Amino acid sequence: MPLPYRWQWRLERWKSALRGFFGGEQQPRPKLCPACGSLVGIGASRCHECGASLHFSLAALSKSLSGTIGGEYPITTVVLILNLLLFGISVLATSQSTGELNLFGGVDGRVLYRLGARQSIAILGGEWWRLILPIFLHGGLLHIGMNTMIFVDIGSHVERLYGSARYLFIYIFTGICSFVSSTVWNLATSGGFGISIGASGAIAGLIGVMLGMTTRRGGTYAREIRAQMIRMVLYLVIMAFLPLGIDNAAHFGGLAVGFVLGRFLTDREPLNAREFKRAYALGWSAGLVVVASFVFMLLHYKDALLVQ
């Protein structure tokens, strides 16, 4: 009775290991591309399908990391974890500074400032990370709850459509642009005072991307998605007229930039070596900017305490 395939494979690995241990010769075998999974030749140094290096490539490293995270939408998962983690930290810090724990009452503005909230005067003073970190900060349970529901719904669609690397770039870039818009508006109307936080500017960017993409497409699916996105935009317009303290400049700044990206970015995953390189260069650039922002926030955390 033949052994199951899994055990046959394990036996072959053990035999190869023993041959290597005792000095036996091992026959070279074809390999799998670490980026796209295609079977490549014994002596190949690059994949013939996607062009990725078989020794090291950003595409292979990205796939390895996404496999470690797990799930079909690794970037959406990571962003959601960051949002929840920072919200938990901000709530605990607020409780420590005020002596009260109130999830619905909001997070202390001083805590949000220390964690990197958008503050226009500080940004003009060189604290550029305040254009990135507010994307991951929220002021209360209702705030993060509403943003999370919309983000998980729209984010998963954008990540599936554009691929994880380009999706990360889209989310961070539109989020940055939303807070650039917020900063300009704040300086013009409030002299640079006050803070702003929230993922809604970047989420509006995702709405803009989907809206821009569907204006280039025909068919029932595109029309349905476009109708949903138009309803989302109408909600943003209605909220803009309500006295809710919403950062409308961030919303419409992210929406506008997202729409432009949706008009020009290819709405599918990369297919060849050039597209893979471009997509992963964008994704890794966005990821490194986020990591650098957290590092600079931590380095200047004590200085933020002194400012207050």
C-alpha positions in Angstrom: 0.0 0.0 0.0 1.6 3.3 -1.1 2.3 6.0 1.5 0.3 9.2 1.3 1.8 11.9 -0.8 2.7 14.1 2.3 4.7 11.3 3.8 6.4 10.5 0.5 7.4 14.2 0.3 8.7 14.1 3.9 10.7 10.9 3.2 12.3 12.5 0.2 13.4 15.5 2.3 14.9 13.3 5.0 16.8 11.2 2.3 18.1 14.4 0.8 19.2 15.7 4.2 21.0 12.4 5.0 22.7 12.4 1.7 24.0 15.8 2.3 25.1 14.9 5.8 27.1 11.9 4.7 28.6 13.7 1.6 26.3 12.2 -1.0 25.5 14.2 -4.2 22.2 15.9 -4.4 20.5 16.4 -7.7 19.5 19.9 -8.5 15.7 20.3 -8.9 13.4 23.0 -10.4 12.3 25.7 -8.0 9.2 27.7 -7.3 9.2 31.4 -7.7 8.8 32.9 -4.2 6.8 35.8 -5.6 4.3 34.3 -8.0 4.7 30.6 -7.4 5.5 29.6 -11.0 7.8 26.6 -11.6 11.2 27.8 -12.9 14.3 26.1 -14.2 17.1 24.6 -12.2 19.7 27.2 -13.2 17.3 30.2 -13.4 18.1 33.3 -11.4 14.9 35.1 -12.3 11.3 34.0 -12.8 10.2 33.8 -16.4 6.6 34.8 -15.5 6.9 37.8 -13.2 10.7 38.7 -13.5 11.3 38.5 -9.7 14.8 37.6 -8.5 14.9 34.0 -7.1 17.5 35.2 -4.5 15.8 38.3 -3.2 13.0 40.6 -4.3 10.5 43.0 -2.7 7.7 41.0 -4.2 8.9 37.8 -2.6 9.5 39.5 0.8 6.0 41.1 0.6 4.4 37.7 -0.1 6.3 36.2 2.8 5.1 38.9 5.1 1.5 38.7 3.9 1.6 35.0 4.4 2.8 35.5 8.0 0.0 37.9 8.7 -2.5 35.6 7.1 -5.9 36.3 5.5 -7.0 37.5 2.1 -6.5 41.2 3.0 -3.3 41.5 5.0 -3.0 45.3 4.7 -6.6 45.9 5.8 -5.9 43.6 8.8 -2.7 45.4 9.7 -4.3 48.9 9.5 -7.2 47.7 11.6 -4.9 46.3 14.2 -2.9 49.6 14.3 -6.1 51.6 14.7 -7.4 49.4 17.6 -4.0 49.3 19.3 -3.5 53.1 19.2 -7.1 53.6 20.3 -6.5 51.3 23.3 -3.3 53.2 24.2 -5.0 56.6 23.9 -7.9 55.5 26.1 -5.5 54.1 28.8 -3.4 57.2 28.6 -6.5 59.4 29.0 -7.6 57.4 32.0 -4.2 57.7 33.5 -4.1 61.5 33.1 -7.7 62.3 34.1 -8.4 59.5 36.5 -11.5 58.4 34.6 -12.2 55.7 32.0 -14.9 56.8 29.6 -14.9 55.2 26.1 -17.8 57.3 24.9 -16.6 60.6 26.5 -13.7 60.9 24.1 -9.9 60.8 24.3 -8.0 63.6 25.9 -6.7 66.1 23.3 -3.3 66.3 25.0 -2.9 62.5 24.6 -3.8 62.7 20.9 -1.3 65.5 20.5 1.5 63.4 22.1 0.6 60.5 19.8 0.9 62.6 16.6 -2.4 64.4 16.0 -2.5 66.9 13.1 -1.5 70.3 14.6 -0.8 72.9 11.9 1.7 75.0 13.8 3.7 72.0 14.8 3.7 70.7 11.2 5.0 74.1 10.0 7.7 73.7 12.7 8.9 70.5 11.0 6.9 67.8 12.7 5.9 66.2 9.3 4.8 62.9 10.9 1.7 64.7 12.1 0.4 64.3 8.5 0.6 60.5 8.7 -0.1 59.4 12.3 -3.6 61.0 12.5 -4.7 58.4 10.0 -4.5 55.8 12.8 -5.9 57.9 15.7 -9.5 58.2 16.9 -11.2 60.3 19.5 -13.8 57.9 20.9 -15.6 54.6 20.5 -18.3 55.9 18.2 -15.6 57.5 16.0 -13.5 54.4 15.6 -16.6 52.2 15.3 -18.1 54.1 12.4 -14.7 54.4 10.6 -14.0 50.7 11.1 -17.2 49.5 9.6 -16.8 51.6 6.5 -13.0 50.9 6.2 -13.4 47.1 6.4 -16.1 47.2 3.7 -14.4 49.5 1.2 -10.8 48.6 2.1 -11.3 44.9 1.3 -12.7 45.8 -2.2 -9.8 48.1 -3.0 -7.2 45.7 -1.7 -8.6 42.9 -3.8 -8.9 45.1 -6.9 -5.5 46.8 -6.8 -3.4 44.3 -4.8 -2.0 44.8 -1.3 1.1 46.8 -2.3 -0.7 49.5 -4.3 -3.6 49.5 -1.8 -1.2 50.4 1.0 0.2 53.3 -1.1 -3.3 54.5 -2.0 -4.5 54.5 1.6 -1.4 56.2 3.0 -1.0 58.7 0.2 -4.7 59.8 0.2 -4.6 60.0 4.0 -1.5 62.3 3.9 -3.2 64.5 1.2 -6.3 64.7 3.3 -4.3 66.1 6.3 -2.4 68.4 4.0 -5.8 69.8 2.9 -6.9 69.9 6.6 -3.7 71.8 7.6 -4.1 74.4 4.8 -7.8 75.0 5.7 -7.0 75.1 9.4 -4.3 77.7 8.9 -6.6 79.8 6.7 -9.6 79.7 9.0 -8.3 79.1 12.6 -4.8 80.4 12.5 -3.3 76.9 13.0 -4.9 76.2 16.4 -6.6 72.9 17.3 -6.0 69.3 16.4 -7.5 66.8 14.0 -7.4 63.0 13.9 -9.2 60.1 12.2 -9.1 57.6 9.3 -12.0 59.1 7.5 -9.8 61.3 5.2 -8.0 58.1 3.9 -11.3 56.3 3.8 -12.7 59.1 1.7 -9.7 58.6 -0.5 -10.7 54.9 -1.0 -14.2 56.1 -2.0 -12.7 58.5 -4.5 -10.5 55.7 -6.0 -13.5 53.4 -6.5 -15.5 56.3 -7.9 -12.7 57.3 -10.3 -12.2 53.7 -11.4 -15.8 53.1 -12.2 -16.1 56.3 -14.3 -13.7 54.5 -16.7 -15.7 51.2 -16.7 -19.0 50.1 -18.2 -21.2 47.2 -17.2 -23.6 46.4 -14.4 -20.9 45.8 -11.7 -19.3 49.2 -12.4 -22.6 51.0 -12.3 -23.6 49.4 -9.0 -20.2 50.3 -7.4 -20.5 53.8 -8.7 -24.0 54.2 -7.3 -22.7 53.1 -3.9 -19.8 55.5 -3.9 -22.0 58.4 -5.0 -24.3 57.6 -2.0 -21.2 57.7 0.2 -20.2 61.1 -1.2 -23.7 62.4 -0.6 -23.4 61.3 3.1 -20.1 63.3 3.3 -21.8 66.4 1.8 -24.8 66.1 4.3 -22.4 65.7 7.3 -20.5 68.7 6.1 -23.5 70.9 6.9 -24.1 69.3 10.4 -22.5 70.8 13.5 -20.6 67.7 14.3 -17.0 69.1 14.4 -16.1 67.0 11.4 -12.9 67.8 9.5 -14.5 68.4 6.1 -11.3 69.6 4.5 -9.7 66.2 5.2 -12.7 64.4 3.8 -12.9 66.3 0.5 -9.1 66.5 0.1 -8.8 62.7 0.4 -11.8 62.2 -1.9 -10.4 64.5 -4.6 -6.9 62.9 -4.6 -8.5 59.4 -4.5 -10.6 60.2 -7.5 -7.6 61.3 -9.5 -5.7 58.1 -8.6 -8.7 56.0 -9.6 -8.7 57.6 -13.0 -5.1 56.8 -13.7 -4.1 53.7 -11.7 -4.5 50.3 -13.3 -7.4 48.6 -11.5 -5.9 45.1 -11.3 -3.0 43.3 -9.7 0.5 43.5 -11.3 1.0 41.1 -14.3 4.6 41.5 -15.3 8.1 42.3 -13.9 7.8 46.0 -14.5 4.4 46.3 -12.8 5.5 44.1 -9.9 8.5 46.4 -9.3 6.5 49.6 -9.5 3.7 48.3 -7.3 6.0 47.0 -4.6 8.2 50.1 -4.7 5.1 52.2 -4.0 3.9 49.9 -1.3 7.2 49.6 0.5 7.7 53.4 0.3 4.4 54.0 2.0 5.1 51.4 4.6 8.5 52.9 5.4 7.0 56.4 5.7 4.5 55.0 8.3 7.3 53.2 10.3 9.4 56.4 10.2 6.5 58.4 11.5 6.1 56.2 14.5 9.8 56.4 15.2 9.8 60.2 15.1 6.7 60.4 17.2 8.4 58.3 19.9 11.6 60.3 19.7 9.7 63.5 20.2 7.2 62.2 22.7 8.9 63.9 25.7 9.1 67.2 23.8 5.4 67.0 23.2 4.9 66.7 26.9 6.9 69.8 27.5 4.9 71.8 24.9 1.8 71.2 26.9 
